[in-house]
Amino acid sequence: MTYPSDFPLTDVKNIITTAKAGTFKEDLRQFAKSVWHIQGYAQLHLIGEPGSDPAPAPQTALAKTPEDAIAALEQLVESHENDEVSAQDLSEWAWMITWAMEQLIALIKEQFWSEDESA
């Protein structure tokens, strides 16, 4: 099985909408699926397929706030819609996927582990 190679525009837009509305818990199923698609696409460009040459290391710092992540995702959507996705845009996937995965992990912990079990 290969990583998704098409830019996951709908999934990026879903994450932006969920993040802006703060409805991660209410939209858990869609958010999780969108993160899954984006993670595969990001891994293709950041890590590559097994046996391929290593991808260059991202040059961007991790997102500091949800607003940073939303702004960067919106920039990627705009770049994609204008057919202007650059290597720098792709390097930003590293921290955006980290941010999205952190949100998803927090939701999974909240949903499936009580306070007593998470210690």
C-alpha positions as CSV (number, residue, x, y, z in Angstrom):
1,M,0.0,0.0,0.0
2,T,1.3,3.4,-0.9
3,Y,0.9,6.8,0.7
4,P,-1.8,9.1,-0.7
5,S,-0.2,11.2,-3.4
6,D,-3.0,13.7,-4.1
7,F,-3.1,16.9,-2.0
8,P,-5.8,16.3,0.6
9,L,-7.6,19.6,0.1
10,T,-11.0,18.6,1.5
11,D,-9.3,17.1,4.6
12,V,-7.2,20.3,5.2
13,K,-10.4,22.4,4.9
14,N,-12.1,20.0,7.4
15,I,-9.4,20.5,9.9
16,I,-9.4,24.3,9.5
17,T,-13.2,24.4,10.0
18,T,-13.0,22.1,13.1
19,A,-10.1,24.1,14.6
20,K,-11.7,27.5,14.1
21,A,-15.0,26.2,15.6
22,G,-13.2,24.4,18.4
23,T,-15.4,21.3,17.7
24,F,-12.8,18.6,17.9
25,K,-14.8,16.5,20.3
26,E,-18.1,16.9,18.4
27,D,-16.4,16.2,15.0
28,L,-14.1,13.5,16.3
29,R,-14.8,11.0,13.5
30,Q,-14.3,13.4,10.6
31,F,-11.3,15.1,12.3
32,A,-9.6,11.7,12.9
33,K,-10.2,10.6,9.3
34,S,-8.9,14.0,7.9
35,V,-5.8,13.7,10.1
36,W,-5.2,10.2,8.9
37,H,-5.3,11.3,5.2
38,I,-3.1,14.3,5.9
39,Q,-0.7,12.3,7.9
40,G,-0.2,9.8,5.0
41,Y,0.3,12.7,2.5
42,A,2.7,14.4,4.8
43,Q,4.7,11.3,5.4
44,L,5.1,10.7,1.7
45,H,6.6,14.1,1.3
46,L,8.5,14.3,4.6
47,I,9.8,10.7,4.8
48,G,9.1,9.0,1.5
49,E,8.3,5.4,0.5
50,P,10.4,2.6,1.9
51,G,13.5,2.2,-0.3
52,S,13.4,5.8,-1.6
53,D,16.0,8.5,-1.0
54,P,15.5,10.4,2.4
55,A,13.5,13.5,2.2
56,P,15.2,16.8,3.1
57,A,14.7,17.9,6.7
58,P,12.0,20.5,7.3
59,Q,13.3,24.0,7.9
60,T,10.3,25.3,9.9
61,A,9.8,25.5,13.6
62,L,6.8,23.8,15.3
63,A,3.6,25.7,15.5
64,K,3.3,27.6,18.8
65,T,-0.5,28.1,18.8
66,P,-3.6,26.7,17.2
67,E,-3.9,30.0,15.4
68,D,-0.4,29.4,13.8
69,A,-1.5,26.0,12.6
70,I,-4.8,27.3,11.2
71,A,-3.0,30.2,9.4
72,A,-0.5,27.8,7.9
73,L,-3.2,25.3,6.8
74,E,-5.1,28.2,5.2
75,Q,-1.9,29.3,3.3
76,L,-1.4,25.7,2.0
77,V,-5.0,25.7,0.7
78,E,-4.5,29.0,-1.0
79,S,-1.2,27.9,-2.5
80,H,-2.8,24.6,-3.7
81,E,-5.8,26.4,-5.2
82,N,-3.4,28.7,-7.1
83,D,-1.1,25.8,-8.2
84,E,1.8,27.3,-6.2
85,V,2.6,24.6,-3.6
86,S,6.3,25.0,-3.0
87,A,9.0,22.9,-1.2
88,Q,8.7,25.3,1.7
89,D,4.9,24.7,1.9
90,L,5.6,20.9,2.0
91,S,8.2,21.4,4.8
92,E,5.6,23.0,6.9
93,W,3.7,19.7,7.0
94,A,6.0,18.5,9.7
95,W,4.8,20.8,12.4
96,M,1.2,20.9,11.1
97,I,0.8,17.2,11.3
98,T,2.4,17.2,14.8
99,W,-0.2,19.8,15.9
100,A,-3.1,17.8,14.4
101,M,-1.9,14.6,15.9
102,E,-1.6,16.2,19.3
103,Q,-5.2,17.3,19.1
104,L,-6.3,13.8,18.1
105,I,-4.3,12.1,20.8
106,A,-5.8,14.4,23.4
107,L,-9.3,13.5,22.2
108,I,-8.6,9.8,22.1
109,K,-7.3,10.0,25.7
110,E,-10.3,12.0,26.8
111,Q,-12.7,9.6,25.0
112,F,-11.3,6.3,26.0
113,W,-9.3,6.7,29.2
114,S,-10.5,7.9,32.5
115,E,-8.2,10.0,34.8
116,D,-7.4,6.9,36.9
117,E,-6.3,4.8,33.9
118,S,-4.2,7.5,32.2
119,A,-1.7,7.8,35.1
